[in-house]
Amino acid sequence: MIEVKNITKKYGNFIAVDNISFDVKDGEIVGLLGPNGAGKSTTMNMITGFIEATEGNIIINGYDISKKPGKAKKQIGYMPEGVPSYQELTAKEFVKYMAELKMVDRKNRKEEIESVIKQTGLEEVQNKLIKNLSRGYKQRVSMAGALVGKPDVLILDEPTVGLDPKQILEIRNLIKELGKKHTIILSSHILSEVSQICERVVIINKGRIVAIDTPEKLETKTQNKNIIYVTVEDKNERMLSIRDKIKNVEELEYVKDNEDGTKQYKIVSDAKIDLRKTLFDILPKEDITIFELKKAEVSLEDAFMKLIDDRQENINKNEEEMIIDKSEEENANKADNEQQTDKIENNVEESIETTNSDNDTTTKQEKGGKE
C-alpha cells in the first residue's frame, strides 16, 4: 500500500531525513517513533505530498506521489499535529468543507458527511462552533476531516497529543476501529499507546531508521538481562547469603521492606536464563517462604530508549574515529611535509656545497693558468 524508497530531505546543508526506506502493507497500522527533531513529521509530510523529497520515491497504492500527485493524494486522509481547523465553522460545516475540497461526489456527499460524523462520535456537537469544543472533540473533528472521501490510507500525526486520559482512550479505540478498514501510519510520543495499537513500529533518530519490527520483537531483542522480583518471608535473614547456592545469579540485592513484614529482592541473570524454577526449589529448603515472584518485562519504552542510546553511542564512536583518522592523517601529512622540507633543505645544502666546490676548483685552475 505504501512504499518509501531511499527518501532524503535536505534543507541546505542540513539533512532532516537521510536515505530511509520502509513499507506499510494493506490494512496495517504502523507507528512512527522518534525523539523530537528525529524527522517523523518531515517523513509524514513527504508521504502526504505536503513537502517534496530531495531524493527517493514514495508510492501510495501504486501511484508515485512525485509523478502522479493528484491520484496519490486522493488515496490519503491526513490529520496533522495541532488540530488545524476553521474555528468559526461548526463541526459539520468543517467536514462538509473538507468533502468539497476532496471533490466527493455530490450525490453521495450528504450521506458520507453524516456517516463520518457518526463514525467519529460527533453527532451531539456537530452544530457547535469548533472554537467552543473541547480538545478531544477538536481532535475528532480533525479526524473526520481526514476520513471524509473514503481514503485508503490515514496519516495521523500525534493524534492524542494534549488530551486527558479519557479522551486518549476514546481516540485510541477509534483508531483501532479505523484500522479495520484503512491502512494507518501514526506518530506518537505515548509509547504505550503505540504498543497497544500498532502492528509494527518504525523508530527514527536523527533522520535515520534505527529499527523496524513488531513492538513485541523490539522488546525481546533489546532485553539483555533477566530480572526477577521476589517477595519473601525470611525470618532467619538468609536471603542474601544464598547467592552462592543459586547458579547463574549475576546480582541479588535487597529492594524494600513491606508493611506485612515481608521483604522484596531483585535477582538478575543473563537474558537466556530463567531462574524462577530454581528459586521455587531452593528457597523453601532454606526456610524462606515465597509470597510473590514476578519477572520484570521489558516495555516498548525500554526498547526505544536502548535503541536510541545505542544509536547515539555508535554515532559518537564514529565521530571519534573520524576525528582520530583526521588527526592521524594530519600528522602523516605533517610528517610528509617535514620530510619534504628536510629533503629540500638537504638538496639545497648539497647544491651549495657542490657550487662552492666547483668555485674552488675554478679558482685554482685560474691561478694555475696565470702562473
Buried (B, 14 or more C-beta within 10 A) or exposed (E): BBBBBEBBBBEEEEBBBBBBEBBBEEBBBBBBBBBEEBBBBBBBBBBBBBBEBBEBBBBBBEBBBBEBBEBBBBBBBBBBBEBEBEEEBBBBBBBBBBBEEBEBEEEEBEEBBBBBBEBBBBEEBBEBBBEEBEEBBBBBBBBBBBBBBBBBBBBBBBBBBBBEEEBBEBBBEBBEEBBEEBBBBBBBBBBBBBBEBBBBBBBBBBBBBBBBBEBEBBBEBBBEEBBBBBBBBBEEEBBEEBEEEBEEBEEBEEEEEEEEEBBBBBBBBEEEEBBBEBBEEBBEEBEBEBBEBEEBEBBBBBBBBBBBEBBBEEEEEEEEEEEEEEEEEEEEEEEEEEEEEEEEEEEEEEEEEEEEEEEEEEEEEEEEEEE
